[in-house]
Structures are given as C-alpha cells and as structure tokens.
Amino acid sequence: MASRVLILKGEPSSADGDAEVQPAGDKLLQLPNPSTGQQQQYILTASGLLEVNRVKHAACSWLVGESFISDGSAFLASPVNAVYVLLALLRSAPDQAANMFQEAESLLCCEEWPAAQQLLGLAAQQLPCICDVKALEDCCYYRLNNTKVLAYLRVCVSQALAAFQTHSPASIAGLPPQEQQAYVLGYLKEYMSQAWHDKLVASYGMDARAFSAAADGSAAATRPAAPASTPPDAEKKQKVIDPKDAARKKAEESRAAAAAAKMAKHAAGSKKISAFFTAKK
C-alpha cells in the first residue's frame, strides 16, 4: 500500500506517535466544499474539523525515518469553521423543509453526503449560531435563520480582519477601513456559497457585482450600491446643479476612482487560499 505524508495542526493523539497509525477516534470524511459544493476531504477529530488539501511539487520525495516515499506531495490538514460546512449541507436540503423545525439528525440527513451524520456532535454546538432553536423535552429542533447567518458571517469578517491586523499587517497596510473589509471578504469567499457571499458584501454597503469585478482587477469593490431611481415628479422639482457643486462632485469622484484602483490592484495581486494547493488527483 502506498504511503502518504499528512501534516496536521496539533499533536497526534496516538500515544506511541507512530506516523503510520491514524489517531484513535479521528475520521476521514467526504463533505461538500462550502464554496463550490464539490467533494472535499475533512478529518473529524476530538477538537474539531480539519480540511485536507494536497500540496504537490515536481521532483520531490520524502525521507520518513528509514522509509523513502517517492511521491513528494503532502496533505495539509488545517482547522476550519464547521459552520461553513454546515451551511453547505443545509443548502442541499429540500426547499420544502427549509422553513421547518427539525432535529439535527434530520437536518444532516443527506443522501449525497452520508458522512454528514458524523457531524452531529459539532452540529449541536454550532447550529444555534445560525438557526432558531426550540427545545421540547429532551430534544432540540432547529430552523435556519438567514438573519442569524448574516450576523454570524459578519462576526467572522471582524475576527478575520483582527487576525490579519495582528499576524499579517503587511497584507492590508495602507488600505482604508472599508478596503480592508473588502480584502477580508475576498479571502473568506472560498468558505461560503456565492449567494451568501453576495448578501454579506451587500450588508457592508458594497455592490456585489463591483466587488466581483474588483477581484478581477477591473472595478471597485467599495462602490456603494446604486440608489433607487428617482420618480419622474421628483426629478421635475430638482434644482439646476451649480457649477461649483458639479466641480466639487467631480473631484470627489476622482478621489473615489483612485481609491478604487488601489483596492482593485490589491485584490488582483492577492493570492487566494486555493492557489497554494493543487487539485487532488
């Protein structure tokens, strides 16, 4: 049987430290990727959920003890917020059940993802963050609450921004506060569906289309959403714009365009998480 190298955060739980033995209680699961919905490997441990990504470089090999491993690739297992995975699983639930209170076991009953049942322990801890909860005798019932989901995701943005400011200040150095938020929103895009990401972007007053274009280096993510069109009767009552006001407005637009170009440059030049990993073969 071929050997592979797995690197995971934290100490192995096996007492003898044998690298060839999987730690007792740890489980390898196939679950949906929070962003794409495609199959992703995870490891469920006593301390939480780890996502597994493969790193592969050409002309590499490993020496592990007295063993030689010709395949120089490695699997990296890093902690991931289980709420992102739960949202992906709930997204695959039937529409008719979306507005019903259900037990966690029913919520995670997915024909496509049978391994979801292994997350019941984590679900009991994390579902209250994004769901309405009703307790009846010894059972708890959950119903997804979009308002709670959005509020929770905004907390994730704040926490991620604080982490960047503490551990990687150079990545957001010189960016105004709103552009720092846009940078973090782009970073977290790989952990949620496009629909949830668009709602999250809009909650910060940014235009979702402009944000996507800025990530490609072609527009500003911080452009505010377009205001509602003015009724015809109201337009008739508007005063003629003073030339000085027009000049002042043009200057403000120029400054906003310059800031937008700067943000777009950062967004285009920043590597996504997936850029560091190659697709598992």
C-alpha positions in Angstrom: 0.0 0.0 0.0 1.4 3.4 -1.0 2.4 5.8 1.8 1.5 9.4 2.0 2.6 12.3 4.2 -0.1 14.0 6.2 0.7 17.2 8.2 -2.0 18.4 10.6 -2.2 21.1 13.3 -1.7 19.9 16.9 -0.1 16.9 18.5 -1.1 13.4 17.3 -3.5 11.7 19.8 -1.8 8.3 19.5 0.4 7.6 22.5 3.2 5.9 20.6 3.5 8.6 18.0 3.6 6.0 15.2 3.2 8.1 12.0 1.6 5.2 10.1 -1.3 4.8 12.6 -4.3 7.1 12.3 -5.0 8.7 15.7 -7.8 6.8 17.5 -11.2 8.4 17.1 -10.2 10.6 14.1 -12.4 10.1 11.0 -11.8 10.9 7.3 -15.0 12.3 5.9 -16.2 13.3 2.4 -18.2 16.5 2.7 -19.1 19.4 0.4 -16.7 22.3 -0.2 -18.5 25.4 1.3 -17.9 27.5 -1.8 -18.3 25.1 -4.7 -20.3 22.3 -3.3 -17.9 19.8 -4.7 -16.4 16.9 -2.7 -13.8 17.9 -0.2 -11.9 15.7 2.3 -12.1 16.5 6.0 -10.8 14.9 9.2 -13.0 15.0 12.2 -11.0 15.0 15.5 -11.9 15.3 19.1 -11.0 19.0 18.9 -12.9 19.9 15.7 -12.9 19.7 12.0 -9.9 19.9 9.7 -10.0 20.5 6.0 -7.5 18.5 3.9 -5.6 20.0 0.9 -2.9 18.4 -1.2 0.4 20.2 -1.9 2.4 18.8 -4.8 5.7 20.0 -6.2 7.7 18.5 -9.1 10.8 16.4 -8.4 10.2 15.9 -4.7 10.3 13.0 -2.3 10.2 12.3 1.4 12.5 10.5 3.8 10.5 9.4 6.9 12.6 7.6 9.4 14.1 4.7 7.4 11.5 4.9 4.7 11.7 6.6 1.3 8.5 7.9 -0.2 8.8 8.7 -3.9 5.6 10.8 -4.0 6.8 14.2 -2.7 3.3 15.6 -2.3 1.8 16.2 1.2 -1.7 16.5 2.6 -2.1 19.5 4.9 -5.0 19.4 7.4 -5.9 22.7 9.0 -8.8 23.8 11.2 -11.9 25.0 9.5 -15.0 26.6 11.0 -17.6 23.8 11.0 -20.4 26.4 10.4 -19.2 26.9 6.8 -19.6 23.2 6.2 -23.0 23.0 7.9 -24.2 25.9 5.7 -23.2 23.9 2.6 -25.0 20.8 3.9 -28.2 22.8 4.7 -28.0 24.3 1.2 -28.5 20.9 -0.2 -31.7 20.2 1.9 -35.1 20.1 0.1 -36.8 23.5 -0.2 -39.9 22.3 1.5 -38.0 21.5 4.6 -36.2 24.9 4.8 -38.8 26.6 6.9 -39.5 23.7 9.2 -38.1 23.0 12.7 -36.1 19.7 12.6 -33.8 17.7 14.7 -30.1 18.0 13.9 -30.2 14.4 12.7 -32.9 15.2 10.1 -31.1 18.4 9.0 -28.0 16.4 8.3 -29.7 13.5 6.6 -28.3 14.0 3.1 -28.3 11.1 0.6 -25.4 12.8 -1.3 -23.3 13.2 1.9 -23.8 10.3 4.2 -20.8 11.3 6.3 -22.7 14.4 7.4 -24.2 12.3 10.2 -20.7 12.2 11.8 -21.1 15.9 12.5 -24.0 15.6 14.9 -21.7 16.4 17.9 -20.4 19.6 16.3 -23.9 20.5 15.0 -25.3 20.6 18.5 -22.7 23.2 19.4 -22.8 25.3 16.1 -26.3 25.2 14.8 -27.6 27.7 17.4 -25.3 30.3 15.9 -27.3 30.2 12.6 -30.6 28.7 13.5 -33.7 29.3 15.5 -33.9 26.7 18.3 -36.9 25.2 20.1 -36.4 22.8 23.0 -39.0 20.2 23.6 -38.5 17.8 26.5 -35.0 16.3 25.8 -34.9 17.3 22.1 -33.8 20.4 20.3 -35.2 21.4 17.0 -33.5 23.8 14.5 -34.6 26.1 11.7 -32.2 28.1 9.6 -32.5 31.8 10.2 -31.0 33.9 7.4 -30.6 37.0 9.7 -28.6 35.0 12.2 -26.5 33.5 9.4 -25.6 37.0 8.1 -24.9 38.3 11.6 -22.6 35.3 12.3 -20.7 35.8 9.0 -20.1 39.5 9.8 -18.6 38.3 13.1 -16.3 36.0 11.1 -15.3 39.0 9.0 -14.4 41.1 12.1 -12.4 38.2 13.6 -10.5 37.6 10.3 -9.7 41.2 10.0 -8.4 41.3 13.5 -6.2 38.3 12.7 -4.8 40.0 9.7 -4.0 43.1 11.6 -2.2 41.1 14.3 -0.5 38.4 12.3 -0.2 39.7 8.8 -0.4 43.5 8.9 1.6 44.0 5.7 -1.2 42.4 3.7 -3.6 45.3 4.5 -1.1 48.1 5.2 -2.2 51.4 3.8 -5.7 50.3 3.0 -8.6 52.4 4.3 -11.0 50.5 6.7 -13.6 49.8 4.0 -11.0 48.4 1.7 -9.6 46.2 4.5 -13.1 44.8 4.8 -13.2 44.2 1.1 -9.9 42.4 1.3 -11.1 40.1 4.0 -14.4 39.5 2.2 -12.4 38.3 -0.8 -10.4 36.0 1.5 -13.5 34.4 3.0 -15.2 33.9 -0.3 -13.8 30.4 -0.5 -15.7 29.4 2.6 -19.3 30.2 1.5 -21.6 30.0 -1.4 -21.8 32.8 -4.0 -25.3 33.6 -2.7 -24.2 34.1 0.9 -21.1 36.0 -0.2 -23.3 38.4 -2.2 -25.5 39.0 0.8 -22.5 39.5 3.0 -20.9 42.0 0.6 -24.2 43.9 0.3 -24.5 44.1 4.1 -21.4 46.3 4.1 -22.9 48.7 1.6 -20.8 47.3 -1.3 -22.1 46.4 -4.7 -21.7 42.6 -5.2 -21.1 43.0 -9.0 -18.5 45.7 -8.4 -16.8 43.5 -5.8 -16.5 40.6 -8.2 -15.1 42.8 -10.9 -12.6 44.3 -8.5 -11.3 40.8 -7.7 -10.5 40.6 -11.4 -8.8 44.0 -11.3 -11.4 45.8 -13.3 -13.6 47.8 -10.9 -14.0 48.9 -7.3 -15.5 46.6 -4.6 -16.1 49.6 -2.4 -18.5 51.2 -4.9 -21.8 51.7 -3.0 -25.0 50.0 -4.3 -26.9 52.1 -6.8 -29.7 54.2 -5.2 -33.3 53.7 -6.2 -34.3 55.6 -9.3 -35.9 59.0 -8.7 -39.6 59.2 -9.5 -40.3 61.5 -12.6 -42.3 64.0 -10.5 -39.4 64.4 -8.1 -37.0 65.0 -11.0 -39.0 68.0 -12.1 -38.6 69.5 -8.7 -34.8 69.2 -8.6 -32.8 72.4 -8.8 -30.3 73.1 -11.5 -26.8 72.0 -10.3 -24.5 74.8 -9.5 -21.2 74.7 -11.5 -19.2 74.8 -8.3 -21.1 71.9 -6.9 -20.5 70.0 -10.1 -16.8 70.6 -9.9 -16.7 69.5 -6.3 -18.6 66.4 -7.1 -16.2 65.6 -10.0 -13.3 66.0 -7.6 -14.9 63.6 -5.1 -15.5 61.0 -7.9 -11.8 61.3 -9.0 -10.7 60.6 -5.4 -13.1 57.6 -5.2 -11.8 56.3 -8.5 -8.2 56.5 -7.3 -9.1 54.6 -4.1 -11.0 52.1 -6.2 -8.0 51.5 -8.5 -5.7 51.0 -5.4 -8.1 48.4 -3.9 -8.5 46.6 -7.2 -4.8 46.3 -7.5 -4.6 44.7 -4.1 -7.5 42.4 -4.9 -5.9 41.3 -8.2 -2.5 40.8 -6.7 -3.5 38.8 -3.7 -3.4 35.0 -3.9 -6.4 33.0 -2.9 -6.1 30.1 -0.4 -6.7 27.6 -3.2 -3.7 29.0 -5.2 -1.3 27.3 -2.7 -2.8 23.9 -3.4 -3.2 21.7 -6.4 -6.3 19.7 -7.1 -6.2 16.2 -5.6 -5.6 13.6 -8.2 
